Amino acid sequence: MVHFVGAGSGAVDLITVRGQKLLQKADIVIYAGSLVNEQLLSETKQSCQIYNSAQMTLEQISQIFIENKQKEIVRLHTGDTCLYGAIREQMDILSKEGIAYDVCPGVSSFCGAAAALQMEYTLPDVSQTVIITRMEGKTPVPQKEDISKLAQHQTTMVIFLSTGLLEGLEKKLQQGGCDADMPAAIVQRATWKDEKIVHCTVSTLAQSAKQNNITKTALIIVGNVLGKYYKRSLLYHPQFSTEFRKAEKL
């Protein structure tokens, strides 16, 4: 059995209980060494074989799956596997080989970044939608998902894998209609001990990253949810009825 496990956003204690238990019983762990906190490997048993996938190709990883199909294997990815995890191609190979697998979710870095900023991505009368995306780099992005087009929605945006492309990001955001002074934030290594937070605006993203020596492993958050304005939620409003509570009479 192969278990795809989200390791969480960085802090060791943000792996799920299920993920921790899978690590403890694993015969083999293949972990994303470029981003996964290596302290998590201390959860494994002494006999566990450990591989760093940062130094491997898909074919090499798949060979380990195939040669050890009778063993418990944990494929340890950063954050949650559903975002930029490249797990689909691995699962397709496992399906072709008749090897069983499952997925254990993790805490994504976009959740860790919100926690670091002590913010909500969705606020009444400001934004009810979150766009998670990335700039086009070595990996292309579909033309219809160009950031200049997504920015036209004027909603909360969380941008992965783009720290080295901030000058271009500034231009695309403003091409899409984002004001130059729209609030933005850069969160580097969210939930790690050396986490760094920088507040800025759309037009000062590149400058702010340079001034704070941030070149990689950071998320960019853009949107008016970073400002002060919002409306009170109806959820706990005394004049709002729910399944569990009747509205108070005026």
SERO-4910 file (N, C-alpha, C, O; in steps of 0.05 Angstrom, whole numbers):
BEGIN
 pado doro    nc1    nc2    nc3   cac1   cac2   cac3    cc1    cc2    cc3    oc1    oc2    oc3
  Met    A     17    -24      0      0      0      0     18     25      0     37     27     15
  Val    A     11     44    -17     25     70    -17      6     91     -6    -17     94    -14
  His    A     16    106     14      0    127     26     12    154     19     35    160     26
  Phe    A     -3    170      4      6    197     -2     -3    215     22    -26    217     28
  Val    A     17    226     36     12    241     61     20    270     58     43    276     50
  Gly    A      2    288     65      9    316     66     24    321     93     13    317    114
  Ala    A     48    331     91     65    335    115     57    359    131     66    363    154
  Gly    A     40    377    119     34    402    132     51    424    122     69    420    105
  Ser    A     47    448    132     60    472    121     88    477    131    101    495    121
  Gly    A     97    462    150    124    466    160    129    457    188    146    441    194
  Ala    A    113    468    207    116    461    235    111    431    238     92    420    227
  Val    A    128    418    254    126    389    257     99    380    268     88    359    259
  Asp    A     88    395    286     63    387    299     38    394    283     16    392    293
  Leu    A     42    403    258     19    408    241     13    385    222     -5    387    205
  Ile    A     28    363    223     20    339    209     -5    328    223     -8    331    247
  Thr    A    -23    315    208    -47    304    220    -39    280    237    -18    268    233
  Val    A    -57    273    256    -52    248    272    -51    224    254    -34    206    258
  Arg    A    -68    223    234    -68    200    215    -41    199    200    -30    177    197
  Gly    A    -32    222    191     -6    223    177     17    214    194     34    199    185
  Gln    A     17    222    219     37    214    239     37    184    243     58    171    243
  Lys    A     13    172    245     11    143    250     21    128    225     34    107    228
  Leu    A     15    138    201     25    125    177     55    126    175     68    106    167
  Leu    A     67    148    183     96    150    184    108    130    203    129    118    198
  Gln    A     96    126    226    106    109    247    106     80    239    123     64    248
  Lys    A     88     72    221     87     44    213     99     38    185     99     16    176
  Ala    A    109     59    173    119     57    145    145     40    144    163     42    161
  Asp    A    147     23    123    171      9    117    190     26    100    215     23    102
  Ile    A    178     43     84    193     60     66    180     88     66    155     90     65
  Val    A    196    109     67    186    136     65    201    150     42    226    151     42
  Ile    A    186    161     24    198    178      3    188    206      7    164    212      4
  Tyr    A    205    224     15    196    251     23    207    273      5    229    270     -6
  Ala    A    192    294      3    200    317    -14    220    333      2    213    352     17
  Gly    A    246    327     -1    267    338     15    271    368     13    282    381     30
  Ser    A    261    380     -9    265    408    -13    248    425      5    254    449     10
  Leu    A    226    414     15    206    430     31    196    416     56    189    431     75
  Val    A    196    390     57    185    377     81    205    379    104    229    377    101
  Asn    A    194    385    128    210    387    152    222    360    159    207    341    165
  Glu    A    248    357    158    262    332    162    258    321    190    263    297    195
  Gln    A    250    338    209    246    328    236    223    308    237    222    292    256
  Leu    A    205    309    217    184    289    216    194    261    213    181    241    220
  Leu    A    218    258    201    229    231    196    236    217    222    240    193    223
  Ser    A    238    232    244    244    219    270    220    203    280    223    187    299
  Glu    A    197    206    267    173    190    273    175    161    262    160    143    271
  Thr    A    194    156    244    195    130    231    210    110    249    225    117    266
  Lys    A    205     84    243    218     63    258    247     60    248    254     69    226
  Gln    A    264     47    264    292     45    257    297     31    231    316     38    216
  Ser    A    281     11    224    285     -5    200    274      9    175    278     -1    153
  Cys    A    262     32    178    249     46    155    271     55    135    291     67    143
  Gln    A    266     50    109    284     61     88    273     88     80    250     92     75
  Ile    A    291    107     78    283    135     72    297    145     47    321    142     44
  Tyr    A    281    157     29    291    168      4    282    197      1    260    204      9
  Asn    A    300    213     -9    295    241    -14    287    245    -43    304    242    -61
  Ser    A    262    251    -49    253    253    -76    263    277    -91    261    279   -115
  Ala    A    275    297    -76    286    320    -90    309    312   -108    316    327   -127
  Gln    A    321    289   -103    343    280   -119    335    257   -138    352    244   -150
  Met    A    309    254   -142    299    231   -158    280    240   -180    269    262   -179
  Thr    A    277    223   -200    258    227   -221    233    211   -215    232    194   -198
  Leu    A    211    217   -230    187    202   -227    191    172   -232    180    155   -218
  Glu    A    208    166   -252    214    138   -258    228    124   -235    222    101   -229
  Gln    A    246    138   -222    260    126   -199    242    122   -175    243    101   -162
  Ile    A    224    141   -171    205    138   -149    186    115   -155    181     99   -137
  Ser    A    177    113   -179    158     92   -187    171     65   -184    158     45   -177
  Gln    A    197     63   -190    211     37   -188    210     27   -159    208      3   -154
  Ile    A    213     46   -140    212     38   -112    184     28   -105    181      8    -91
  Phe    A    164     41   -115    136     32   -111    133      3   -121    123    -14   -107
  Ile    A    142     -1   -145    138    -27   -159    154    -50   -146    144    -72   -142
  Glu    A    178    -44   -138    195    -65   -126    188    -71    -97    196    -91    -86
  Asn    A    171    -54    -85    164    -58    -57    134    -58    -53    124    -47    -33
  Lys    A    120    -70    -72     91    -68    -71     78    -83    -47     55    -78    -41
  Gln    A     93   -100    -34     83   -114    -11     88    -99     16     80   -108     37
  Lys    A    101    -76     14    108    -60     38     90    -36     41     76    -27     23
  Glu    A     92    -25     66     78      0     72     96     24     64    117     27     76
  Ile    A     87     39     45    103     61     35     88     88     40     65     90     34
  Val    A    103    107     51     91    134     54    106    153     34    130    155     35
  Arg    A     90    165     17    101    186     -1     94    212     12     71    221     10
  Leu    A    113    225     24    109    248     41    114    274     25    136    280     18
  His    A     91    288     21     92    313      6     89    336     25     79    334     47
  Thr    A     98    360     15     95    384     31     66    393     31     51    389     12
  Gly    A     57    407     52     31    419     53      9    398     50      8    378     64
  Asp    A     -9    403     31    -29    384     24    -24    375     -5    -17    391    -22
  Thr    A    -28    350    -10    -21    338    -36    -37    349    -59    -30    346    -82
  Cys    A    -61    361    -53    -79    369    -75    -70    394    -89    -80    401   -110
  Leu    A    -50    409    -78    -41    433    -90    -11    430    -99      6    428    -82
  Tyr    A     -7    430   -125     20    429   -136     36    406   -125     60    408   -120
  Gly    A     23    383   -120     35    360   -108     46    340   -128     62    323   -121
  Ala    A     37    342   -154     45    324   -175     40    295   -167     57    277   -172
  Ile    A     17    290   -154     11    262   -146     -5    247   -167     -5    222   -167
  Arg    A    -19    261   -185    -36    247   -204    -19    228   -221    -27    206   -227
  Glu    A      4    238   -230     21    221   -247     31    197   -232     36    175   -244
  Gln    A     36    199   -206     45    177   -190     22    157   -186     26    132   -188
  Met    A     -2    167   -181    -25    149   -177    -32    134   -202    -41    111   -201
  Asp    A    -30    147   -225    -36    133   -250    -17    110   -255    -26     89   -264
  Ile    A      8    113   -247     27     91   -250     20     68   -230     21     45   -238
  Leu    A     13     75   -206      5     55   -186    -20     40   -196    -21     16   -193
  Ser    A    -39     54   -207    -63     41   -217    -57     22   -240    -67     -1   -241
  Lys    A    -39     30   -257    -30     13   -279    -16    -12   -269    -19    -34   -281
  Glu    A     -2    -10   -247     13    -32   -236     -4    -49   -216      5    -69   -206
  Gly    A    -28    -40   -211    -46    -55   -193    -37    -52   -164    -42    -70   -148
  Ile    A    -25    -30   -157    -16    -25   -129    -36     -6   -116    -42     15   -126
  Ala    A    -45    -14    -93    -65      2    -78    -53     27    -66    -29     27    -59
  Tyr    A    -68     48    -64    -59     73    -52    -82     88    -40   -105     84    -47
  Asp    A    -75    107    -22    -95    125    -11    -82    152     -6    -57    155     -9
  Val    A    -97    172      2    -87    199      6    -95    209     34   -119    207     42
  Cys    A    -76    219     48    -81    231     75    -76    261     72    -54    270     66
  Pro    A    -97    277     76    -94    306     72    -76    319     93    -70    308    114
  Gly    A    -66    343     86    -49    358    104    -56    387    105    -74    396     90
  Val    A    -43    402    122    -48    431    125    -32    445    103     -7    445    104
  Ser    A    -45    457     84    -31    471     63    -18    497     73    -27    509     93
  Ser    A      3    505     59     16    530     67     -1    554     63      3    575     76
  Phe    A    -22    553     46    -40    576     44    -57    579     69    -65    601     76
  Cys    A    -62    556     83    -75    558    109    -55    568    130    -62    584    147
  Gly    A    -31    558    129    -10    567    147     -4    597    145      1    611    164
  Ala    A     -5    607    120     -1    636    115    -23    653    127    -18    673    139
  Ala    A    -48    643    124    -70    658    136    -68    659    166    -74    679    179
  Ala    A    -59    636    178    -56    635    207    -34    655    216    -36    668    236
  Ala    A    -12    655    200     10    673    207      1    702    205     10    719    222
  Leu    A    -16    709    186    -25    736    183    -49    742    201    -58    765    202
  Gln    A    -59    722    214    -83    725    232   -106    738    216   -117    758    224
  Met    A   -113    725    194   -133    737    176   -152    716    166   -147    692    169
  Glu    A   -174    725    154   -192    708    139   -190    715    109   -186    739    102
  Tyr    A   -191    695     93   -190    701     64   -217    710     53   -219    722     32
  Thr    A   -238    704     68   -265    711     60   -278    729     81   -281    721    104
  Leu    A   -286    753     73   -299    772     91   -324    783     78   -324    789     54
  Pro    A   -346    785     93   -371    796     82   -367    823     69   -355    841     81
  Asp    A   -378    827     46   -377    852     31   -349    859     20   -345    880      9
  Val    A   -330    840     23   -303    845     13   -296    823     -8   -290    829    -31
  Ser    A   -296    799      1   -288    776    -16   -301    751     -6   -299    744     18
  Gln    A   -313    736    -24   -325    710    -17   -312    687    -34   -322    665    -34
  Thr    A   -291    694    -47   -278    675    -65   -247    677    -61   -236    699    -58
  Val    A   -234    654    -62   -205    653    -61   -194    640    -86   -201    618    -93
  Ile    A   -177    654   -100   -163    643   -123   -135    635   -116   -119    651   -106
  Ile    A   -129    609   -119   -103    598   -114    -90    593   -141   -100    577   -157
  Thr    A    -67    605   -146    -55    603   -172    -25    607   -171    -13    608   -149
  Arg    A    -12    610   -194     16    614   -195     23    629   -221      8    629   -240
  Met    A     46    642   -221     56    655   -245     67    633   -264     75    611   -255
  Glu    A     67    639   -289     79    621   -309    109    623   -307    121    645   -309
  Gly    A    122    600   -303    151    599   -302    160    577   -321    153    577   -344
  Lys    A    176    558   -311    184    535   -327    160    518   -334    159    506   -356
  Thr    A    141    517   -315    116    502   -320     96    522   -331     90    542   -318
  Pro    A     85    517   -355     66    536   -367     39    536   -352     33    518   -337
  Val    A     25    558   -355     -2    561   -344    -22    565   -367    -15    579   -386
  Pro    A    -45    552   -366    -64    556   -388    -70    585   -393    -72    601   -373
  Gln    A    -72    593   -418    -75    622   -425    -99    634   -411    -98    657   -402
  Lys    A   -121    619   -408   -145    630   -396   -141    635   -366   -158    648   -353
  Glu    A   -119    624   -354   -114    627   -326    -91    647   -321    -79    647   -299
  Asp    A    -84    662   -340    -63    683   -337    -72    701   -313    -95    708   -311
  Ile    A    -53    709   -297    -60    724   -273    -73    751   -279    -90    760   -264
  Ser    A    -67    763   -302    -80    788   -309   -110    783   -313   -126    802   -309
  Lys    A   -118    759   -322   -146    753   -325   -159    746   -299   -182    754   -294
  Leu    A   -145    731   -282   -156    724   -256   -160    748   -239   -178    750   -223
  Ala    A   -141    767   -241   -142    791   -225   -167    808   -230   -174    825   -213
  Gln    A   -179    805   -253   -203    820   -259   -226    815   -240   -244    832   -238
  His    A   -225    793   -226   -247    786   -207   -244    803   -181   -264    805   -166
  Gln    A   -221    815   -177   -217    832   -153   -223    818   -127   -233    830   -108
  Thr    A   -217    792   -126   -222    776   -102   -195    768    -89   -174    775   -100
  Thr    A   -196    754    -67   -172    746    -54   -156    727    -72   -166    709    -84
  Met    A   -130    732    -74   -112    715    -89    -89    705    -72    -77    721    -57
  Val    A    -84    679    -74    -61    667    -60    -43    656    -82    -51    638    -97
  Ile    A    -19    666    -84     -2    660   -107     23    644    -98     39    653    -83
  Phe    A     24    619   -108     46    601   -102     68    604   -122     65    615   -144
  Leu    A     92    594   -115    113    588   -134    121    612   -152    127    608   -175
  Ser    A    120    636   -141    123    660   -158    142    680   -145    142    703   -155
  Thr    A    156    673   -124    172    693   -110    194    705   -127    202    728   -123
  Gly    A    204    690   -146    225    700   -164    214    715   -188    230    722   -206
  Leu    A    188    719   -189    176    732   -212    158    756   -204    138    761   -217
  Leu    A    166    769   -183    148    789   -171    145    814   -188    123    826   -187
  Glu    A    165    822   -203    162    846   -220    140    840   -242    124    857   -247
  Gly    A    141    816   -253    121    809   -273     94    806   -260     73    813   -272
  Leu    A     93    796   -235     68    792   -221     55    820   -216     31    823   -220
  Glu    A     71    839   -207     60    866   -203     47    876   -228     24    887   -227
  Lys    A     60    873   -251     49    883   -277     23    869   -284      3    882   -292
  Lys    A     22    843   -281     -2    828   -288    -25    834   -270    -48    836   -279
  Leu    A    -20    837   -244    -41    844   -225    -54    871   -233    -78    875   -232
  Gln    A    -36    891   -239    -46    917   -246    -60    918   -274    -78    933   -278
  Gln    A    -50    901   -292    -63    898   -318    -92    888   -314   -110    894   -330
  Gly    A    -95    871   -294   -121    859   -289   -140    878   -273   -163    871   -269
  Gly    A   -130    901   -265   -147    920   -251   -142    924   -222   -156    940   -209
  Cys    A   -122    910   -211   -115    915   -183   -102    942   -180    -83    948   -195
  Asp    A   -111    958   -160    -98    983   -155    -70    979   -146    -63    959   -133
  Ala    A    -53    999   -152    -25    997   -144    -22    995   -113     -3    983   -103
  Asp    A    -41   1008    -99    -39   1008    -70    -57    987    -57    -62    989    -33
  Met    A    -67    968    -72    -82    946    -60    -64    931    -41    -41    925    -47
  Pro    A    -75    924    -17    -58    910      3    -48    883     -7    -62    869    -22
  Ala    A    -24    877      1    -12    851     -6      6    842     17     13    858     35
  Ala    A     13    817     17     31    807     38     48    785     26     40    770      8
  Ile    A     72    782     37     90    760     30     95    745     55    104    756     75
  Val    A     90    719     54     95    702     77    115    680     69    109    663     53
  Gln    A    139    682     80    160    662     74    160    641     96    160    647    119
  Arg    A    161    615     87    163    592    105    142    594    127    148    593    151
  Ala    A    117    596    119     95    597    138     95    574    158     97    551    149
  Thr    A     93    579    183     92    561    206    119    549    213    121    534    233
  Trp    A    141    554    198    167    546    206    178    565    228    166    586    232
  Lys    A    198    557    242    210    573    263    221    599    252    221    620    266
  Asp    A    230    599    227    242    623    215    222    637    196    230    651    178
  Glu    A    197    634    202    175    647    186    180    677    184    189    689    204
  Lys    A    175    688    161    178    717    157    153    728    144    143    717    124
  Ile    A    143    751    154    119    763    143    125    792    135    138    807    150
  Val    A    118    799    111    122    826    101     96    837     90     84    825     71
  His    A     86    859    100     62    872     90     71    893     69     91    907     74
  Cys    A     57    895     47     64    914     26     39    920      9     17    916     18
  Thr    A     43    929    -15     22    933    -34     28    919    -60     50    909    -64
  Val    A      9    919    -78     13    906   -104     38    918   -119     53    903   -131
  Ser    A     41    944   -117     63    957   -132     90    955   -118    110    964   -129
  Thr    A     90    945    -94    116    943    -79    124    915    -72    141    911    -55
  Leu    A    112    895    -85    118    867    -79    148    861    -84    161    850    -67
  Ala    A    158    867   -108    186    861   -114    205    876    -96    224    864    -86
  Gln    A    200    902    -92    217    918    -75    218    907    -46    239    906    -33
  Ser    A    194    900    -36    192    890     -8    207    863     -5    220    859     15
  Ala    A    204    846    -25    218    820    -23    248    824    -24    263    811     -9
  Lys    A    257    842    -41    286    847    -43    297    859    -17    318    851     -8
  Gln    A    282    878     -5    291    891     20    293    871     43    308    875     61
  Asn    A    276    850     42    275    830     63    289    804     56    286    784     70
  Asn    A    304    805     34    320    781     25    303    756     22    311    735     30
  Ile    A    279    759     10    261    737      5    263    730    -24    256    745    -42
  Thr    A    274    706    -30    278    698    -58    263    673    -65    260    667    -89
  Lys    A    254    657    -45    239    633    -51    223    624    -27    224    637     -6
  Thr    A    208    602    -30    193    590     -9    174    610      5    173    611     30
  Ala    A    160    625    -11    141    645      0    115    645    -15    114    638    -39
  Leu    A     94    653     -2     68    656    -14     62    686    -16     70    702      1
  Ile    A     48    694    -37     39    721    -41      9    722    -37     -5    707    -50
  Ile    A      0    739    -19    -29    743    -15    -36    771    -24    -23    790    -16
  Val    A    -57    773    -40    -65    798    -51    -95    802    -47   -110    783    -52
  Gly    A   -104    825    -38   -132    830    -36   -140    849    -14   -125    853      5
  Asn    A   -164    860    -16   -174    879      4   -181    866     30   -188    880     49
  Val    A   -181    839     32   -185    826     58   -162    832     77   -164    829    101
  Leu    A   -140    842     66   -117    850     82   -121    878     94   -105    887    110
  Gly    A   -142    892     85   -148    918     95   -165    917    121   -169    895    132
  Lys    A   -176    940    129   -191    941    154   -221    939    150   -235    932    169
  Tyr    A   -231    944    126   -260    944    122   -272    917    118   -261    900    104
  Tyr    A   -295    912    130   -312    889    125   -338    893    139   -340    910    157
  Lys    A   -358    877    132   -384    878    146   -386    855    165   -375    833    161
  Arg    A   -402    859    186   -406    838    206   -420    814    192   -438    817    176
  Ser    A   -411    790    199   -424    766    190   -452    763    202   -457    770    225
  Leu    A   -471    752    186   -498    747    196   -499    722    214   -518    718    228
  Leu    A   -478    705    212   -479    679    226   -486    681    255   -502    665    265
  Tyr    A   -475    701    269   -480    704    298   -495    730    304   -495    739    327
  His    A   -508    741    284   -523    766    288   -549    760    302   -563    740    295
  Pro    A   -556    776    323   -580    770    338   -606    771    322   -626    758    330
  Gln    A   -606    785    300   -631    787    283   -631    767    260   -646    769    241
  Phe    A   -613    747    262   -611    727    240   -618    699    251   -605    690    269
  Ser    A   -638    686    239   -647    660    248   -630    638    234   -623    641    210
  Thr    A   -625    617    248   -611    594    237   -627    569    245   -647    571    259
  Glu    A   -618    546    236   -630    521    244   -629    517    275   -646    503    286
  Phe    A   -610    529    288   -605    525    316   -614    548    334   -614    546    359
  Arg    A   -621    571    322   -626    595    338   -646    613    324   -644    618    300
  Lys    A   -666    622    339   -686    641    327   -676    670    331   -663    676    351
  Ala    A   -683    686    312   -675    714    313   -689    728    337   -712    722    343
  Glu    A   -674    746    349   -686    761    371   -706    782    360   -701    793    339
  Lys    A   -727    787    375   -746    807    367   -736    835    374   -724    839    395
  Leu    A   -741    853    356   -733    881    361   -751    894    381   -747    917    388
***
